[in-house]
Amino acid sequence: MPKQVSNVASDDYLSAIYRLSHDEGQDVIAVRLADRLDITPPSVAGMLKRLIRDGLVTQDSRKVIKLTPEGLRRAEQMVRRHRLAECLLTSMLKIEWWRAYDEAHLLEHGISDITEPHLFETLGRPQRSPFGYPIPGTGETGPLTMLTLADLKEGESAIVDRVFEEDEQLLRFFWEEGILPGQRVTLENVAPYRGTVTAVLGERPVVMGTQVAQRIWVKPPDDRRERGATA
């Protein structure tokens, strides 16, 4: 009989903790985790007790949740499989870029220890996901930039490093406006009382809310990686 997928719920929690802390630089607390997973706080509290019991996370005196070495290993495994699935969907199956996150979430738990290395080789050993995130365990190391488009000053330019991937409607906006990893962007105008910024890609201005601009992580132009924008 086929091998059964287990620990789906706990793996989703570990992945969410990893994304919040590693990818976004946030302190992970229960309320923030509940919001990200769209789960009630009591449900999160119950799962956290289980994860602590199993030695996968710790919680300090400030109630900040951190992955243990084993929890980190598990989280990186699931995030790696998710991002390889995103690469498979966009580069080989030609699924729309903005659909890839949700579709990959359906696939990640079905990728086994046997399938994963073959998938990695078949895809050409990718080191980043279509949304610009490093794929754990594939060679790329070093801290991620936490500078966002909203942090730039008027007139400053940068290169899009990665974009928030967990909102399909937001991803579709990024796709339609050409806000993709590798693209050069200039912050043209900040309108704080309107809560908007105007960014220029190429010669085309794009107006967006400040909260959206905070979901676009950037690097200075001279720190651009040798990779083009995702197609």
C-alpha positions in Angstrom: 0.0 0.0 0.0 1.1 3.6 -0.5 3.0 5.3 2.3 0.6 7.5 4.3 1.5 11.2 4.9 1.7 11.9 8.6 2.3 15.0 10.8 0.7 17.4 8.3 -0.7 19.7 11.0 2.5 20.0 13.0 4.6 20.4 9.8 2.4 23.3 8.7 3.0 25.0 12.1 6.7 24.4 11.9 6.8 25.8 8.4 4.8 28.9 9.4 7.2 29.5 12.3 10.1 29.2 10.0 8.6 31.7 7.4 7.8 34.3 10.1 11.1 34.1 11.8 13.6 33.3 9.1 12.0 34.8 6.0 10.3 37.9 7.6 12.5 38.5 10.6 9.5 38.6 13.1 9.3 37.4 16.6 6.8 34.5 16.5 4.1 34.7 19.2 0.9 32.7 19.4 -1.4 35.5 18.2 0.8 36.1 15.1 0.9 32.4 14.4 -2.8 32.1 14.7 -3.3 35.0 12.3 -0.9 33.5 9.7 -2.5 30.1 9.8 -6.1 31.5 10.1 -6.7 29.4 13.2 -8.2 30.3 16.5 -5.7 31.1 19.4 -7.0 28.2 21.5 -6.2 25.8 18.7 -2.7 27.3 18.4 -2.2 27.0 22.2 -3.1 23.3 22.0 -0.7 22.6 19.1 2.1 24.5 20.8 1.8 22.3 23.9 2.2 19.3 21.6 5.2 20.8 19.7 6.9 21.7 23.0 6.3 18.2 24.3 7.8 16.7 21.2 10.9 18.8 21.5 10.2 20.8 18.2 9.8 24.3 19.6 10.5 26.3 22.8 8.8 29.3 24.3 10.7 31.8 26.3 9.6 34.1 29.1 8.3 36.6 26.5 6.2 33.9 24.9 8.4 34.0 21.8 8.3 30.7 19.9 11.5 29.3 18.5 12.3 26.1 16.6 14.6 23.6 18.3 17.3 22.0 16.1 14.9 19.1 15.3 12.1 21.5 14.7 14.3 23.5 12.3 15.3 20.4 10.4 11.6 19.5 10.0 10.6 23.0 9.0 13.4 23.3 6.4 12.5 19.9 4.9 8.9 21.0 4.4 9.8 24.5 3.1 12.3 22.9 0.7 9.8 20.6 -0.7 7.2 23.3 -1.0 9.6 25.6 -2.9 10.7 22.8 -5.2 7.0 22.1 -5.9 6.6 25.8 -6.8 9.6 25.5 -9.2 8.0 22.3 -10.7 4.6 24.0 -11.2 5.9 27.2 -12.8 8.9 26.0 -14.9 7.7 22.6 -16.1 3.9 22.4 -15.7 3.5 26.1 -16.7 1.0 26.9 -13.9 0.4 30.6 -13.6 3.1 32.1 -11.3 0.6 33.6 -8.9 -1.1 30.3 -8.4 2.0 28.4 -7.5 2.1 28.9 -3.7 -1.4 27.5 -3.0 -0.9 24.7 -5.5 2.5 23.8 -4.0 0.9 23.5 -0.6 -1.2 20.7 -1.9 1.9 18.9 -3.2 4.5 19.4 -0.5 3.4 16.6 1.8 3.4 14.1 -1.1 7.1 14.6 -1.9 9.1 11.8 -0.2 12.7 11.4 0.7 13.1 9.3 -2.4 11.3 11.8 -4.8 12.9 15.0 -3.4 16.5 14.6 -4.6 15.3 13.5 -8.1 13.0 16.5 -8.3 15.9 18.8 -7.3 18.1 17.4 -10.0 15.4 17.4 -12.7 14.7 21.0 -12.0 18.4 21.9 -12.5 19.3 22.4 -8.8 17.4 25.6 -8.2 18.5 27.7 -5.2 15.5 30.1 -5.1 11.8 29.7 -5.4 9.8 31.6 -8.1 9.0 34.2 -5.5 12.7 34.8 -4.6 13.0 32.8 -1.4 16.1 30.6 -0.8 15.4 26.9 -1.0 16.8 25.4 2.3 19.6 22.9 1.9 20.4 23.7 -1.7 23.6 25.7 -1.2 22.6 29.4 -0.7 23.5 30.7 2.7 23.7 34.0 4.5 21.1 36.3 6.1 18.1 37.6 4.0 17.6 41.3 3.4 14.8 42.6 5.6 14.7 45.9 3.7 11.4 46.5 2.1 10.2 48.8 -0.6 8.4 50.8 2.0 11.7 51.5 3.8 13.3 53.3 0.8 13.5 57.0 0.5 12.0 58.9 -2.4 14.2 58.6 -5.4 16.0 55.5 -4.2 16.3 52.4 -6.4 16.6 48.8 -5.5 16.2 45.3 -6.9 13.3 43.1 -5.9 14.7 40.2 -3.8 11.5 38.4 -2.9 7.7 39.0 -2.5 5.2 37.8 0.0 3.9 34.5 -1.3 1.0 33.5 0.9 -1.7 35.7 -0.6 -2.9 34.7 -4.1 -4.6 37.9 -4.8 -1.5 39.9 -3.8 0.6 37.6 -6.0 -1.7 38.3 -8.9 -1.2 42.0 -8.4 2.6 41.6 -8.3 2.4 39.6 -11.5 0.2 42.0 -13.4 2.3 45.0 -12.3 5.6 43.2 -13.1 6.8 43.3 -9.4 9.0 40.2 -9.7 12.3 39.0 -8.2 15.2 40.5 -10.1 13.3 43.6 -11.3 14.7 47.1 -10.6 12.3 49.4 -8.8 12.5 53.0 -7.8 10.4 54.6 -5.1 9.1 57.8 -6.7 6.7 59.2 -4.1 5.5 58.5 -0.6 2.0 59.8 0.4 1.8 59.0 4.1 -1.6 60.6 4.7 -3.1 58.5 1.9 -1.2 55.4 3.0 0.3 54.9 -0.5 3.6 54.9 -2.3 4.3 55.2 -6.0 7.0 52.9 -7.4 8.4 53.0 -10.9 9.2 49.8 -12.8 10.8 50.5 -16.1 9.1 53.8 -16.9 5.7 52.8 -15.6 4.5 54.1 -12.2 2.6 51.7 -9.9 0.6 53.0 -6.9 0.2 50.6 -4.0 -0.6 50.7 -0.3 2.2 51.1 2.2 1.3 47.6 3.6 1.7 46.1 0.2 5.1 47.8 -0.2 6.1 46.2 3.1 5.5 42.8 1.5 8.2 43.5 -1.1 11.8 42.9 0.1 14.6 44.6 -1.8 18.3 44.8 -2.2 20.5 47.7 -3.3 21.2 47.6 -7.1 24.9 46.7 -6.6 23.8 43.7 -4.5 21.8 42.1 -7.3 22.2 38.4 -7.7 23.1 36.9 -11.0 19.6 35.9 -11.8 16.9 37.4 -14.0 13.3 38.1 -13.2 11.0 35.1 -12.9 9.1 34.5 -16.0 
